[in-house]
């Protein structure tokens, strides 16, 4: 898999028994911990695409404990070794791990279903509408077309 500079995915432990499961996300002593601003969940219905978004300052640390989600990223950072490249990754309970997106990278995601999926995000700063950029789904900046 091609990986954009600063983007990562690392497996996280799932502890299961007959009573349920614990799916690890992030600890403050983890080297990937970038600080705490807020934790929130995004629910995405099957077949729905939410794109495109870029945070100028916020680092994101995400997991998908319920359902399955495809993320697509595009690197517009001129000083990056992966400038102009894209990356795809599918996250789910079966592919459970911590997914990190650094500031300055465009991203979007699609619920792969069959039901609603849940994304848990630990951002290093509280949401600030002034630091976010958005593009429409179809645009001339990102060389990616979603198939829906």
Secondary structure as GFF3:
##gff-version 3
##sequence-region A 1 148
A	DSSP	beta_strand	8	11	.	.	.	ID=ss1
A	DSSP	beta_strand	14	17	.	.	.	ID=ss2
A	DSSP	beta_strand	20	23	.	.	.	ID=ss3
A	DSSP	beta_strand	38	44	.	.	.	ID=ss4
A	DSSP	beta_strand	49	55	.	.	.	ID=ss5
A	DSSP	beta_strand	60	66	.	.	.	ID=ss6
A	DSSP	beta_strand	68	75	.	.	.	ID=ss7
A	DSSP	beta_strand	86	92	.	.	.	ID=ss8
A	DSSP	beta_strand	97	101	.	.	.	ID=ss9
A	DSSP	beta_strand	105	111	.	.	.	ID=ss10
A	DSSP	beta_strand	117	123	.	.	.	ID=ss11
A	DSSP	three_ten_helix	129	131	.	.	.	ID=ss12
A	DSSP	beta_strand	132	134	.	.	.	ID=ss13
###
